[in-house]
Amino acid sequence: MQVFRYYSDMAQWKFQLCPNQKDVIGTGFRMDPIGQKVENEVNDALRYPFRFHGVNKIVVKLGKSLVDSPNYVEMAGVGVKQYPDFCAQSYLQKSDEERREELIQISKSVLGWFLHNFDDAEFARKAAERLEWELG
């Protein structure tokens, strides 16, 4: 029963927004409740598995990395996409609606990036359709 719960939880977290600095927005490397709601919306729109060359989860690292990191890397079924054009301090000064809009724009940008850079990134187009988002 515990194994089933583990895999069920894995399927729930297909898309995650994650600050590059610990304890800046949420506890540890988590987002605030607004970010979690955006994550949940994207997760609900994504199918599992992605059928995207072995990747089962996308982590978007927000803000400049503290160490030299590639723009995108895949490790153990997780695609880690850097999004350096995010400032946590600026984000925290915004209203809830402005925070939500910023995270939606980042999510759209990342999904669009996958579509433009990979032939098998159909998961991104399908998620955008379900969310009724236009990808650039």
C-alpha positions in Angstrom: 0.0 0.0 0.0 2.9 2.4 0.8 4.5 1.8 -2.6 1.2 2.6 -4.4 0.9 5.9 -2.4 4.5 6.8 -3.4 3.8 6.3 -7.1 0.5 8.1 -6.8 2.3 11.1 -5.2 4.9 11.0 -8.0 2.2 11.3 -10.6 0.8 14.3 -8.8 4.0 16.2 -9.0 4.7 16.4 -12.7 5.5 20.1 -12.8 7.2 22.0 -10.0 8.3 25.6 -9.6 11.3 25.8 -7.3 13.2 28.9 -6.1 17.0 28.5 -6.6 17.5 29.9 -3.0 16.3 28.1 0.1 13.7 29.6 2.4 13.2 32.8 0.3 9.6 32.3 -0.8 8.3 29.2 1.0 9.8 26.6 3.4 12.9 25.1 1.9 12.8 25.2 -1.9 9.0 25.3 -2.0 6.8 28.1 -3.3 4.2 30.1 -1.5 0.4 29.1 -1.7 0.0 31.1 -4.9 2.9 29.3 -6.5 1.5 26.0 -5.3 -1.9 26.8 -6.9 -0.2 27.5 -10.3 1.7 24.2 -9.9 -1.6 22.4 -9.2 -3.3 23.9 -12.3 -0.4 22.9 -14.6 -0.2 19.4 -12.9 -3.9 18.9 -13.5 -3.4 19.7 -17.2 -0.4 17.5 -17.7 -0.8 13.8 -18.6 1.2 11.2 -16.9 3.5 9.9 -18.2 4.6 12.7 -20.5 5.9 10.4 -23.2 8.8 12.9 -23.5 12.0 10.8 -23.9 11.9 9.3 -20.4 11.1 12.5 -18.5 8.4 12.1 -15.9 8.7 15.5 -14.1 9.7 19.0 -15.0 11.3 21.2 -12.3 11.6 24.9 -13.1 14.4 26.5 -11.1 13.5 30.2 -10.5 16.2 32.8 -10.2 19.9 32.8 -10.8 21.5 29.6 -9.8 24.1 29.9 -7.0 26.3 27.4 -8.9 27.0 27.2 -12.6 24.1 25.2 -14.0 23.1 24.3 -17.6 20.0 25.9 -19.0 18.3 22.4 -19.1 19.4 19.0 -17.9 17.8 15.6 -17.5 18.6 13.4 -14.6 16.9 10.2 -13.5 13.6 11.0 -15.3 13.5 14.7 -14.1 14.0 17.6 -16.5 15.4 20.6 -14.7 14.9 23.9 -16.6 16.6 27.1 -15.3 14.6 30.3 -15.4 17.2 33.0 -14.3 15.0 36.0 -15.1 13.1 35.7 -11.8 13.7 37.9 -8.7 12.3 36.5 -5.5 12.6 39.8 -3.7 10.6 41.5 -6.5 8.1 38.7 -6.5 7.5 39.0 -2.8 6.6 42.7 -3.2 3.8 42.0 -5.6 0.1 41.5 -4.9 -1.3 38.0 -5.0 -2.8 38.5 -8.5 0.5 39.9 -9.8 2.4 36.9 -8.3 -0.1 34.5 -10.0 0.2 36.3 -13.3 4.0 36.2 -13.2 4.1 32.5 -12.4 1.6 31.8 -15.2 3.8 33.7 -17.7 6.8 31.8 -16.5 5.0 28.5 -16.9 3.8 29.5 -20.4 7.3 30.5 -21.3 8.8 27.1 -20.1 6.1 25.0 -21.9 6.8 27.1 -25.1 10.5 26.5 -24.7 9.9 22.7 -24.6 7.8 22.9 -27.8 10.4 24.9 -29.7 13.4 22.8 -28.6 12.1 19.2 -28.7 10.2 17.3 -31.4 8.6 15.0 -28.8 7.3 17.8 -26.4 3.6 17.3 -27.4 2.9 17.2 -23.6 3.5 20.9 -23.5 1.0 21.7 -26.3 -1.7 19.5 -24.8 -1.3 21.1 -21.3 -1.5 24.6 -22.8 -4.7 23.6 -24.6 -6.2 22.2 -21.4 -5.3 25.4 -19.6 -6.5 27.6 -22.5 -3.1 29.2 -22.7 -1.5 30.6 -25.9 2.2 29.7 -26.1 4.6 32.0 -27.9 
